[in-house]
């Protein structure tokens, strides 16, 4: 298991884990006995629950292909769930992630790092269905040559769900010869939140950064790789 974390540069912490590699659930190295994972064709449903004060850590590593739908549900109060995703897409793919939080004082924190070499569409939904719920999802995409990327996200704070915290954000670093990239994060708010944010940004190396790396002896390809590694990690 430690080999996986080192190979994919994953930082672990004390938690009950649910692990996927190349989109396949790894029951033998998952440790969350109270979590329920149901898989039907391209649909994966995860009910996250913890028997104690430890959080739940969902980990997704490797390549994802085709259409994938992930539905994550948090029912219990005071439950904290983290998602660490480091995935690559080499053929056209459509990834749907929906987080439903009905656990008062429960939070979901997602850190998605995606490398797209093909045509990728990502659709993220976040449902705040109880007061004092938190959903924070940040997605970073490295868009490679000839790729097309479409990122959509919507957080929904329904009525009678006050004091929720919500943050949906996209950032991307793009090769100069991509086909296209689109980012559309949205908030739908029907109750007064504690906070509600959404963002989208394109990152590229600055002139001072490039000059510094060049002065250190790096050639153009090494500079490109260094900037990409810094963005991804």
Buried (B, 14 or more C-beta within 10 A) or exposed (E): EEEBBEEBEBEEEEBBBBBBBEBEBBEEEBBBEBBEBEEEEEEBBBBBBBEEEBBBBBBBBBBBBEBBBBBBBBBBEEBBBBBBBBBBBBEEBBBBBBBBBBBBBBBBBBBBBBBBBBBBBBBBBBBBBBBBBBBBBBBBBBBBEEBBBBBBBBBBBBEEBEBBBBBBBBBBBBBEEBEEBEBEBEBBBEBEBBEBBBEBEEBEBEEEBBEEBEEEEBEEEEBBEBBBEEBBE
